[in-house]
Amino acid sequence: MLPTSLLAFPADLFGYQQVEQSDTQVFNQWIQALERHLRIDIPEGDCSEKHLNSCHLRNWLAFLATLRKLPGPEQLNAVNRYANSRDYVLDIDNYGLEDYWAVAREFLYNNGDCEDYAITKLFSLRWLGYPEEDLRIVVLQDTNLRIPHAVLAVASQHDIKILDNQIQQVVSHRDIVHYAPVYSINEQHWWIHLPE
């Protein structure tokens, strides 16, 4: 079942208003991740190799193929569980950098941190046919833990579903009261989020 975008992405993410911005080029990490995705997230490579290669995508793509005919909510739950089964590893430990936005192949091989979970979930749903305008990576402040965090937001039947590495279930954004979105981004656009 291919999801289709019937309505605009709801404008009240976590109760904040959104203001669309014009240039995604200011997000160098995201642009680099999109370019790497096109270049390296392909199912080729030698599975006997221990260094990073695209062989690890075979299992991911085989998993996604099993979801093709499932209803949308089941796809979201399965993608969330699949990515959340990976270990959380800081970018500094993986790449020697404070911040690195990993694509699916890198995440599936190295594990990753919050935005890496969100990116892999986004690419998984894009592979399943979800339109880009229904998907956003949301960078936010977790007001309980007082730390920055990232999740994937999916427009779904007059709601926004959140796929979060800290929550095993897919939940409505209305059910999370301790997240304050700073900005959200998809492949073409980005939005600043402001309190209403």
C-alpha positions as CSV (number, residue, x, y, z in Angstrom):
1,M,0.0,0.0,0.0
2,L,1.6,3.2,-1.1
3,P,0.8,6.2,1.1
4,T,-0.2,9.4,-0.7
5,S,-0.1,12.9,0.5
6,L,-3.6,14.2,0.7
7,L,-3.2,17.3,2.8
8,A,-0.5,19.7,3.7
9,F,1.8,18.8,6.6
10,P,-0.1,19.9,9.8
11,A,1.1,23.3,10.9
12,D,1.1,22.7,14.7
13,L,4.0,20.3,15.3
14,F,4.2,19.8,19.1
15,G,1.9,22.9,19.4
16,Y,4.4,25.2,17.7
17,Q,3.7,27.2,14.5
18,Q,6.0,26.7,11.5
19,V,7.6,29.3,9.3
20,E,8.9,28.0,6.0
21,Q,12.5,29.1,5.1
22,S,13.9,29.2,1.6
23,D,17.4,27.7,1.4
24,T,18.3,24.3,2.7
25,Q,21.9,24.9,1.6
26,V,22.5,26.4,5.1
27,F,22.3,22.8,6.5
28,N,25.6,21.4,5.2
29,Q,25.4,18.2,7.3
30,W,22.0,17.4,5.7
31,I,23.1,18.2,2.2
32,Q,26.1,16.0,2.6
33,A,23.9,13.2,4.0
34,L,21.6,13.4,1.0
35,E,24.5,13.3,-1.4
36,R,26.1,10.3,0.4
37,H,22.7,8.6,0.3
38,L,22.5,8.8,-3.4
39,R,26.2,7.7,-3.8
40,I,26.5,4.8,-1.2
41,D,23.1,3.5,-0.1
42,I,23.1,0.9,-2.9
43,P,22.9,-2.9,-2.3
44,E,26.4,-4.0,-3.5
45,G,29.6,-5.1,-1.8
46,D,31.3,-8.0,-0.3
47,C,29.7,-9.2,2.9
48,S,32.9,-10.8,4.1
49,E,34.6,-7.4,4.4
50,K,34.8,-6.0,7.9
51,H,35.1,-2.3,6.9
52,L,32.2,-0.2,5.9
53,N,30.5,-1.3,2.7
54,S,27.1,-1.4,1.2
55,C,26.6,-5.1,1.7
56,H,24.8,-4.2,5.0
57,L,22.0,-2.7,2.9
58,R,20.9,-6.1,1.7
59,N,19.3,-7.0,5.0
60,W,17.7,-3.5,5.3
61,L,16.3,-3.7,1.7
62,A,15.0,-7.3,2.3
63,F,13.3,-6.1,5.5
64,L,11.7,-3.1,3.7
65,A,10.5,-5.4,0.9
66,T,8.5,-7.4,3.5
67,L,6.6,-4.2,4.4
68,R,5.5,-3.2,0.9
69,K,1.9,-4.5,1.2
70,L,1.3,-3.6,4.9
71,P,-1.0,-0.8,5.9
72,G,0.7,2.6,6.7
73,P,0.6,2.3,10.5
74,E,2.1,-1.1,10.4
75,Q,4.9,0.1,8.2
76,L,5.7,3.0,10.5
77,N,5.8,0.7,13.5
78,A,8.0,-1.8,11.8
79,V,10.5,0.8,10.5
80,N,10.6,2.4,13.9
81,R,11.3,-0.9,15.7
82,Y,13.9,-1.9,13.1
83,A,16.0,1.3,13.4
84,N,15.5,1.4,17.2
85,S,17.1,-2.1,17.5
86,R,20.5,-0.5,16.7
87,D,22.8,0.7,19.5
88,Y,23.1,4.4,20.3
89,V,26.7,5.6,19.7
90,L,27.8,9.2,19.8
91,D,29.3,10.8,16.6
92,I,32.5,11.6,18.4
93,D,33.0,7.8,19.1
94,N,32.0,6.8,15.5
95,Y,33.6,9.5,13.4
96,G,35.7,11.6,15.7
97,L,33.4,14.6,15.0
98,E,31.0,16.4,17.3
99,D,28.2,16.2,14.7
100,Y,27.9,13.9,11.7
101,W,24.6,13.0,9.9
102,A,25.0,9.4,8.9
103,V,23.1,7.8,6.1
104,A,21.5,4.3,6.2
105,R,24.6,2.3,5.3
106,E,26.7,4.1,7.8
107,F,24.1,3.8,10.5
108,L,23.4,0.1,9.9
109,Y,27.1,-0.7,10.1
110,N,28.2,1.7,12.8
111,N,25.0,2.4,14.8
112,G,24.5,6.1,15.6
113,D,22.9,8.9,17.5
114,C,19.4,10.4,17.3
115,E,19.6,12.1,13.9
116,D,21.1,9.0,12.4
117,Y,18.0,7.0,13.5
118,A,15.7,9.7,12.1
119,I,17.6,9.7,8.7
120,T,17.5,6.0,8.3
121,K,13.8,6.0,9.1
122,L,13.2,8.8,6.6
123,F,15.1,6.9,3.8
124,S,13.2,3.7,4.8
125,L,9.8,5.4,4.3
126,R,10.9,7.1,1.1
127,W,11.9,3.6,-0.2
128,L,8.4,2.4,0.8
129,G,6.9,5.2,-1.3
130,Y,6.1,7.9,1.3
131,P,6.2,11.4,-0.4
132,E,8.9,13.7,0.8
133,E,6.4,16.4,1.8
134,D,5.0,14.0,4.4
135,L,8.4,13.4,6.1
136,R,10.5,15.7,8.2
137,I,13.5,15.4,10.4
138,V,12.8,17.5,13.5
139,V,15.6,18.9,15.6
140,L,14.2,19.8,19.0
141,Q,14.9,20.5,22.6
142,D,14.0,17.7,25.0
143,T,12.8,19.9,27.9
144,N,12.9,17.0,30.4
145,L,16.5,16.0,29.7
146,R,17.5,19.5,28.7
147,I,19.4,18.3,25.6
148,P,19.0,18.6,21.9
149,H,17.3,15.7,20.1
150,A,16.1,14.7,16.7
151,V,13.1,12.6,15.6
152,L,11.3,11.8,12.3
153,A,7.8,13.3,11.9
154,V,5.3,11.8,9.5
155,A,2.1,13.5,8.4
156,S,-0.6,10.9,8.8
157,Q,-4.4,11.4,8.5
158,H,-4.7,14.9,10.0
159,D,-2.0,14.1,12.6
160,I,1.8,13.9,12.9
161,K,3.3,10.6,13.9
162,I,6.6,10.7,15.7
163,L,9.3,8.0,15.2
164,D,11.7,8.4,18.0
165,N,14.7,6.3,19.1
166,Q,13.7,7.0,22.7
167,I,10.1,5.7,22.3
168,Q,9.5,2.2,21.0
169,Q,5.9,3.0,19.8
170,V,5.0,5.4,17.1
171,V,3.0,8.1,18.8
172,S,1.1,11.3,17.9
173,H,3.0,14.5,18.4
174,R,0.1,15.6,20.7
175,D,1.1,12.8,23.1
176,I,4.6,14.3,23.7
177,V,4.6,17.4,25.9
178,H,8.3,17.7,26.6
179,Y,9.6,18.4,23.1
180,A,10.1,21.9,21.8
181,P,10.9,21.9,18.0
182,V,13.6,24.2,16.8
183,Y,13.5,23.4,13.1
184,S,12.4,20.7,10.7
185,I,13.8,19.7,7.3
186,N,13.0,17.5,4.4
187,E,14.7,17.0,1.1
188,Q,13.6,20.3,-0.4
189,H,12.5,22.7,2.5
190,W,13.1,23.6,6.1
191,W,10.9,25.3,8.7
192,I,11.6,27.3,11.9
193,H,9.2,26.4,14.7
194,L,7.9,29.2,17.0
195,P,5.7,29.0,20.1
196,E,2.1,29.9,19.4
